[in-house]
Amino acid sequence: MPKPPVLWLAVHLPLLSIETFQPNWLADHGTVVLDKNRVVALSNYARAAGVQLGMRSGSVAMLLPEAKLRQYDAAQEQATLQRVALALLIYSPQVASAEQASLLMNIGASLRLFGGVRQLRQRVLASMALLGVSVTLGYAPSAGAAWLMAHAASATGRRGRYCLTARRLSARLDPLPVRLLAAAAPWRDWLQGIDCHDLKSLRQLPRAGIQRRCGKALLASLDYAYGQAAELHQWLQVPAEFIAYVELPERIEQAEALLNYAQVLLQQLSGWLRAKQLALSQLQLELEHERGRLAVAPSQVMISLAEPTWQAEHLARLLKERLAQLSLATPVIGLRLHAAQLVAMQAPSASLFPDPSGSPQQQHRLLELLVARLGSENILQTQPLADYRPEVANHWIAALQSQSKAHSTTHNAAQLAPAPAAMMNRPSWLLATPIALELRQHRPYYRGALSILSPPERIEAGWWNGQLITRDYFIAETSEHLRCWIYHERISAAQQAEQANEAAVWYLHGWFG
């Protein structure tokens, strides 16, 4: 098997300071981030109003009175970056943090799984859009080069830059400005003074002189970028248990408006499940309401799955249906997501001759969507039990009921009443309550005289739990040539003496298709 190519993807978040407080799918109302009463980040709306970096809060209030002033919070910014990193685990198990609001991914082994670089890029951008963050991407055979590509794209207003082969790496890196190197920041003025503006000029300088003047860090970052030295990374450590929380920027009173914020949590959950090689069989979303003196207990939204999954897209569809039916008594101020029930992830399998009706996974997803839309009490499936009594053997349970519970019930019933080796035909439609039939000229009557077509099938069961039935069943046909299932009760000799003058009672119990 050929060795996978070496390829790195760098994800740079140029607006992380703003989007920590305001996801990019929200309307821009002039968010401004302050540090020591000075503007360190601002939204496009605030910039259009004349707000500039370094401006004081008083000046901002004069130019944009409705501006939303936020205090810079490094911990909250790092938490946002961690959420993004957790979501990127969907695409690679090797994700590492980098300088200046960036993440690095080793995607060489993931290209075949996701159909190539272009398809992987589209999926990463879609995930970042759901998280509410703006990104620029860089692809290169080395992590350092990918980082430089992503930051160069951000500086020029592009969505990304790439170099897929090591042979062209030098040609793509040489024109990049030296100021992109984080290690060159302390020596930027000196480098400009000696007319060293791009990476090609920096590489042409004597290495010994650069090391004496600038230290080893600048040369090391240059070697990492050009693939001339191996760089060590500290991969993201996945927590043992998944519990994610997002605080809403304002009180939300409509349940459907929670979906965008819930998808932020679902993306993280999907990455966590992929990294842990687990699948989810039950999801719990907790809606947090008022705190403090007017505290309200959180609301619970539970989603059970017919088949365990780890894909955020499917979970989002189910959650959308549930939220559409939910009515909020009080506003929601936060969301907390729990992975309630987990199982080991099953490897996907493909059939040589696919079923035209769809794969089992597609059928399970349709069932889950119907349950989320109509409610579990309205979607039922048959659960046959090993019992002679028709009304007991024809058992219905919720479609998403635990299979272990169903198997346990079947096993217990089978121990009490073993199934016969061969049984007569059963009708496709069994009535909930048998219908008493008239008896005319010693023949059962239902919209006309019924013709008996089969010998009797005698059922005598239920003695072990005090629900004894003694019946003789027959297949009969109506005058309209419809086949039905009828029976009459068997009685003892003493009962026969008491009811000698009474007509036998017949019942209609089901219809054949």
C-alpha positions in Angstrom: 0.0 0.0 0.0 1.5 3.4 -1.0 2.6 5.7 1.8 0.2 8.7 2.2 1.5 12.0 1.1 2.9 14.5 3.6 0.5 17.5 3.7 -0.3 20.0 6.4 -3.3 22.3 6.7 -3.0 25.5 8.7 -6.2 27.2 9.9 -5.8 30.9 10.9 -8.5 32.8 12.7 -7.8 36.5 11.9 -11.0 37.8 13.7 -10.8 35.5 16.7 -10.9 38.4 19.2 -14.2 39.7 17.7 -15.8 36.3 17.0 -15.2 35.1 20.5 -18.0 37.5 21.5 -19.9 37.6 18.3 -20.1 34.7 15.9 -20.0 35.8 12.3 -23.5 34.5 11.5 -24.9 37.2 13.8 -25.7 40.7 12.6 -22.8 43.1 13.1 -23.8 45.9 15.6 -20.4 47.4 16.1 -18.5 45.1 18.5 -15.3 46.6 19.8 -12.7 44.8 22.0 -10.8 46.9 24.5 -7.6 46.1 26.4 -6.4 48.7 29.0 -9.1 51.1 27.6 -7.6 50.9 24.1 -9.2 49.3 21.0 -7.3 46.1 20.1 -10.0 44.6 17.8 -13.1 45.9 16.0 -15.8 44.6 13.7 -16.3 45.9 10.1 -19.3 48.0 11.2 -17.2 49.8 13.8 -14.4 50.3 11.3 -16.9 51.8 8.9 -18.0 54.2 11.6 -14.5 55.5 12.0 -13.3 53.5 15.0 -9.6 52.6 14.7 -7.1 50.4 16.5 -5.5 52.1 19.6 -8.4 54.5 20.1 -9.7 55.1 23.6 -13.2 54.0 24.7 -14.4 57.6 25.0 -13.6 58.3 21.4 -15.4 55.1 20.4 -18.5 56.2 22.3 -18.5 59.5 20.4 -18.1 57.9 17.0 -20.4 54.9 17.6 -22.7 55.4 20.7 -24.4 52.0 20.1 -21.1 50.1 20.0 -20.9 46.9 22.1 -17.7 47.3 24.2 -16.0 44.1 25.3 -13.0 43.6 27.5 -10.3 41.4 26.0 -10.3 38.0 27.7 -7.3 35.8 26.8 -8.9 32.8 28.6 -12.2 33.1 26.7 -10.3 33.5 23.4 -8.3 30.4 24.1 -11.5 28.5 24.9 -12.9 29.5 21.5 -9.7 28.3 19.8 -10.0 25.0 21.7 -13.6 24.6 20.5 -12.4 25.0 16.9 -9.5 22.5 17.5 -12.0 19.9 18.9 -14.2 20.3 15.8 -11.2 19.8 13.5 -10.6 16.4 14.9 -13.3 15.3 12.5 -10.8 15.6 9.7 -7.5 14.5 11.4 -6.5 13.0 14.7 -3.4 15.2 14.7 -4.3 18.8 15.6 -1.9 21.2 17.3 -2.1 24.8 18.4 0.2 27.4 16.7 1.1 31.0 17.2 -1.2 33.9 16.5 -4.6 32.3 16.7 -3.7 29.4 14.4 -4.1 25.6 14.3 -2.1 23.0 12.4 -3.4 19.6 11.1 -1.6 16.7 9.5 -4.1 15.8 6.8 -1.9 13.5 4.6 -3.7 10.3 5.7 -7.1 12.0 5.5 -7.1 12.9 1.8 -8.4 9.6 0.5 -11.1 9.4 3.2 -12.6 12.8 2.3 -12.0 12.6 -1.5 -9.0 14.9 -1.9 -7.8 18.3 -1.0 -10.6 20.3 -2.6 -13.4 18.3 -0.9 -11.6 18.4 2.4 -11.2 22.2 2.1 -14.9 22.6 1.5 -15.8 20.5 4.5 -13.5 22.4 6.8 -14.9 25.7 5.6 -18.4 24.5 6.2 -17.6 23.4 9.8 -15.9 26.7 10.5 -19.0 28.5 9.2 -21.2 26.5 11.6 -18.8 27.5 14.5 -19.2 31.1 13.5 -15.5 31.9 12.9 -13.8 33.3 9.9 -10.7 31.5 8.7 -7.9 31.5 6.1 -6.3 28.2 5.1 -2.8 27.2 4.0 -1.7 23.9 2.6 1.9 22.9 2.3 4.2 19.8 2.8 5.5 21.3 6.0 3.7 22.7 9.0 5.7 25.9 9.0 5.0 26.6 5.4 1.3 25.9 5.8 1.3 28.4 8.7 3.0 31.1 6.5 0.6 30.4 3.6 -2.5 30.9 5.9 -1.1 34.2 7.3 -0.1 35.4 3.9 -3.6 34.7 2.6 -5.1 36.7 5.6 -2.8 39.6 4.9 -3.9 39.8 1.3 -7.6 39.2 1.9 -7.7 35.8 0.3 -9.4 32.6 1.6 -6.3 30.5 1.3 -3.0 29.7 -0.4 -1.4 26.4 -1.1 1.6 24.4 -2.3 1.0 20.7 -2.6 4.4 19.4 -3.6 7.8 19.9 -1.9 9.4 20.6 -5.3 7.6 23.9 -5.6 7.8 24.9 -2.0 10.8 27.2 -2.3 9.2 29.1 -5.2 6.0 29.7 -3.2 7.7 30.8 0.0 10.5 33.0 -1.3 8.3 36.0 -2.3 6.5 36.1 1.1 7.4 39.1 3.4 9.7 38.5 6.3 7.2 40.2 8.7 5.0 37.1 8.5 7.6 35.1 10.6 6.7 35.4 14.2 10.3 35.0 15.2 11.4 38.0 13.1 9.2 40.5 15.0 11.9 41.7 17.3 14.3 42.3 14.4 11.9 43.7 11.9 13.4 47.2 11.8 16.9 45.9 11.5 15.9 43.6 8.6 14.2 46.4 6.8 17.3 48.6 7.3 19.5 46.1 5.5 16.8 45.8 2.7 15.8 42.3 3.7 12.0 42.3 2.9 11.2 38.7 1.8 12.1 35.2 2.8 14.4 34.7 -0.2 16.6 37.7 0.9 16.7 36.3 4.5 17.9 32.9 3.3 20.7 34.6 1.3 22.1 36.2 4.5 25.0 34.4 6.2 23.5 32.0 8.7 26.3 32.4 11.3 25.8 36.2 11.3 22.0 35.8 11.7 22.5 33.4 14.6 24.9 35.8 16.3 22.6 38.8 15.8 19.1 37.2 16.2 19.6 33.9 17.9 18.5 30.4 16.8 14.8 30.9 16.8 14.7 32.9 13.5 16.8 30.3 11.6 14.8 27.4 13.2 11.4 28.9 12.0 12.9 29.4 8.5 14.2 25.8 8.4 10.8 24.4 9.6 9.0 26.3 6.9 11.3 25.1 4.1 11.2 21.5 5.3 14.9 21.4 6.2 14.3 20.5 9.9 11.7 18.3 11.6 9.3 20.2 13.9 7.8 18.6 17.0 4.2 19.3 17.9 2.1 18.9 20.9 -1.2 17.3 19.7 -4.5 18.2 21.2 -5.4 16.1 24.2 -9.0 14.9 24.0 -10.9 15.0 27.3 -12.2 11.6 28.7 -15.8 12.9 29.0 -17.6 15.2 26.7 -19.6 18.1 28.3 -19.7 21.3 26.3 -21.3 24.7 27.2 -22.0 27.8 25.3 -23.3 31.1 26.9 -25.7 33.0 24.6 -24.9 36.7 23.9 -28.6 37.6 24.7 -31.7 36.0 26.1 -33.5 33.9 23.4 -37.2 33.3 23.6 -37.7 31.2 20.5 -36.5 27.6 20.6 -35.7 27.5 16.8 -33.2 30.4 17.3 -31.1 28.1 19.5 -30.1 25.8 16.6 -27.1 27.9 15.5 -25.6 27.8 18.9 -26.4 24.1 19.3 -24.6 23.4 16.1 -21.4 24.9 17.6 -21.7 22.2 20.3 -22.5 19.4 17.8 -19.4 20.2 15.8 -17.3 19.8 18.9 -19.1 16.6 19.8 -18.5 15.1 16.4 -14.8 15.8 16.6 -14.6 14.3 20.1 -16.5 11.2 19.0 -14.2 10.8 15.9 -11.1 11.1 18.1 -12.4 8.6 20.6 -13.7 6.2 18.0 -17.1 6.3 19.6 -20.7 6.7 18.4 -23.6 8.3 20.1 -26.9 6.5 20.9 -28.5 9.2 23.0 -28.0 13.0 23.2 -29.0 15.4 26.0 -29.2 19.1 25.4 -29.8 21.2 28.5 -31.3 24.6 28.2 -30.2 27.0 31.0 -32.6 29.7 32.1 -32.4 32.4 34.7 -29.9 32.2 37.5 -29.8 33.8 41.0 -32.8 34.8 42.9 -35.2 34.2 40.0 -33.5 30.9 39.1 -35.4 28.5 36.9 -34.5 24.8 36.6 -32.9 23.8 33.2 -35.0 22.3 30.5 -34.0 18.9 29.0 -34.1 17.9 25.3 -33.4 14.2 24.8 -32.8 12.6 21.4 -32.6 8.8 21.1 -31.1 7.2 18.0 -32.2 4.1 16.2 -28.5 3.5 15.2 -25.5 5.1 16.9 -23.9 7.9 14.9 -21.1 10.5 15.3 -22.0 12.8 12.4 -23.0 16.3 13.4 -25.1 16.8 10.2 -27.6 14.0 11.2 -27.7 15.1 14.8 -28.5 18.7 13.7 -31.4 17.6 11.6 -32.9 15.7 14.5 -32.4 18.5 16.9 -33.9 21.0 14.4 -37.1 18.9 14.4 -37.2 18.8 18.2 -36.6 22.5 18.7 -39.4 23.3 16.1 -41.9 21.6 18.4 -40.5 23.1 21.7 -42.2 26.0 23.4 -40.1 27.9 25.9 -41.7 29.1 29.1 -38.8 31.3 30.0 -35.8 32.7 27.9 -32.7 30.7 27.5 -29.3 32.1 28.4 -27.0 29.1 27.9 -26.8 25.6 26.3 -25.0 22.5 27.7 -24.5 19.3 25.6 -24.0 15.9 27.1 -23.1 12.7 25.4 -25.6 10.5 27.4 -25.0 7.1 25.9 -21.9 6.0 23.9 -21.0 2.8 22.1 -17.9 1.8 20.1 -17.9 3.1 16.5 -18.6 0.5 13.9 -16.5 0.5 10.7 -18.5 1.4 7.6 -19.3 -1.5 5.2 -20.4 -1.4 1.6 -22.4 -4.0 -0.2 -21.5 -5.3 -3.7 -25.1 -5.0 -4.7 -26.8 -2.1 -2.9 -30.4 -2.3 -1.8 -32.6 -0.1 -4.0 -34.6 0.8 -0.8 -31.5 2.3 0.8 -28.9 1.2 3.2 -29.8 0.2 6.8 -28.1 3.5 8.0 -30.4 5.5 5.7 -33.5 3.6 7.0 -32.5 4.2 10.6 -32.0 7.9 9.9 -35.4 8.2 8.4 -36.9 6.5 11.5 -35.0 8.9 13.8 -36.3 11.9 11.8 -39.9 10.6 12.0 -39.6 10.1 15.8 -38.1 13.6 16.2 -40.9 15.1 14.2 -43.9 13.1 15.4 -42.9 11.9 18.8 -41.8 8.4 20.0 -45.3 7.5 21.1 -46.6 7.8 17.4 -43.8 5.7 15.8 -44.1 2.0 16.7 -42.6 -1.2 15.6 -43.6 -4.8 16.1 -42.0 -6.8 18.8 -43.0 -10.5 18.3 -43.1 -12.6 21.5 -42.9 -16.4 21.6 -46.5 -16.9 22.8 -49.5 -18.9 21.5 -52.0 -16.1 22.4 -52.4 -13.8 19.3 -53.1 -10.7 21.3 -49.8 -11.3 23.3 -47.7 -12.4 20.4 -48.7 -9.3 18.3 -46.8 -6.8 20.5 -46.0 -3.1 19.7 -43.2 -1.0 21.2 -41.7 2.4 20.6 -39.5 2.3 17.5 -36.4 3.5 19.3 -36.9 1.4 22.4 -33.8 -0.2 23.8 -33.1 -3.5 21.9 -31.7 -5.1 25.0 -35.0 -4.6 26.8 -36.9 -6.0 23.9 -34.6 -9.1 23.7 -35.0 -9.6 27.5 -38.8 -9.6 27.2 -38.7 -12.0 24.3 -36.3 -14.3 26.2 -38.6 -14.4 29.3 -41.7 -15.1 27.2 -39.9 -17.8 25.3 -39.0 -19.6 28.5 -42.7 -19.6 29.6 -44.2 -20.6 26.3 -41.9 -22.1 23.6 -43.0 -21.3 20.1 -44.5 -24.2 18.1 -42.4 -25.7 15.3 -45.1 -25.0 12.7 -48.1 -22.6 13.1 -50.9 -21.8 10.7 -51.2 -18.6 8.8 -51.7 -15.4 10.8 -53.7 -12.4 9.6 -51.8 -9.2 8.7 -54.3 -7.1 10.6 -55.3 -8.2 14.1 -58.1 -6.3 15.7 -57.5 -4.6 19.0 -60.8 -6.0 20.3 -62.5 -9.1 18.8 -65.9 -8.5 17.3 -68.8 -10.8 18.5 -70.5 -12.4 15.5 -74.1 -13.4 15.0 -75.0 -17.1 14.5 -77.5 -17.8 11.8 -78.5 -21.4 10.9 -75.6 -22.6 13.0 -73.1 -20.6 10.9 -71.2 -17.4 12.0 -72.5 -14.3 10.2 -70.7 -11.1 9.3 -72.2 -9.0 6.4 -73.4 -12.4 5.2 -72.7 -16.0 6.0 -69.1 -16.9 6.5 -67.6 -20.0 4.8 -65.1 -22.0 6.8 -62.0 -22.7 4.8 -59.6 -24.4 7.2 -59.6 -27.0 9.9 -59.6 -25.7 13.5 -56.4 -24.5 15.1 -56.7 -25.0 18.8 -55.0 -22.6 21.2 -55.0 -23.3 24.9 -52.4 -21.1 26.7 -51.9 -18.6 29.5 -52.4 -21.0 32.4 -49.0 -20.0 33.8 -50.0 -16.4 34.6 -53.8 -16.7 35.2 -54.8 -15.5 31.7 -56.0 -18.8 30.3 -57.6 -18.8 26.8 -59.2 -21.9 25.2 -60.1 -21.2 21.6 -60.6 -22.9 18.2 -59.5 -20.6 15.3 -60.6 -20.9 11.7 -59.9 -19.2 8.4 -63.2 -18.0 6.9 -64.3 -16.2 3.8 -67.1 -13.6 3.5 -69.6 -13.3 0.7 -67.3 -10.5 -0.7 -64.4 -13.0 -0.9 -62.5 -11.4 1.9 -60.6 -13.7 4.2 -60.8 -13.3 8.0 -59.7 -15.1 11.1 -62.5 -16.2 13.5 -62.7 -18.3 16.6 -65.2 -19.6 19.2 -64.5 -20.2 22.8 -64.2 -23.8 24.0 -66.1 -24.5 27.3 -66.0 -27.4 29.8 -68.6 -30.2 30.0 -70.3 -28.5 33.0 -70.5 -25.2 31.1 -72.0 -27.1 28.2 -74.7 -28.5 30.4 -75.5 -25.0 31.7 -75.5 -23.5 28.3 -77.2 -26.3 26.4 -79.9 -24.0 25.1 -77.6 -21.1 24.3 -76.0 -20.5 21.0 -72.2 -20.7 20.6 -70.4 -17.4 20.6 -68.1 -16.6 17.7 -65.6 -13.7 17.3 -63.9 -12.0 14.4 -60.2 -11.5 15.4 -58.4 -10.4 12.2 -58.3 -9.9 8.5 -55.9 -11.3 5.9 -54.2 -9.0 3.4 
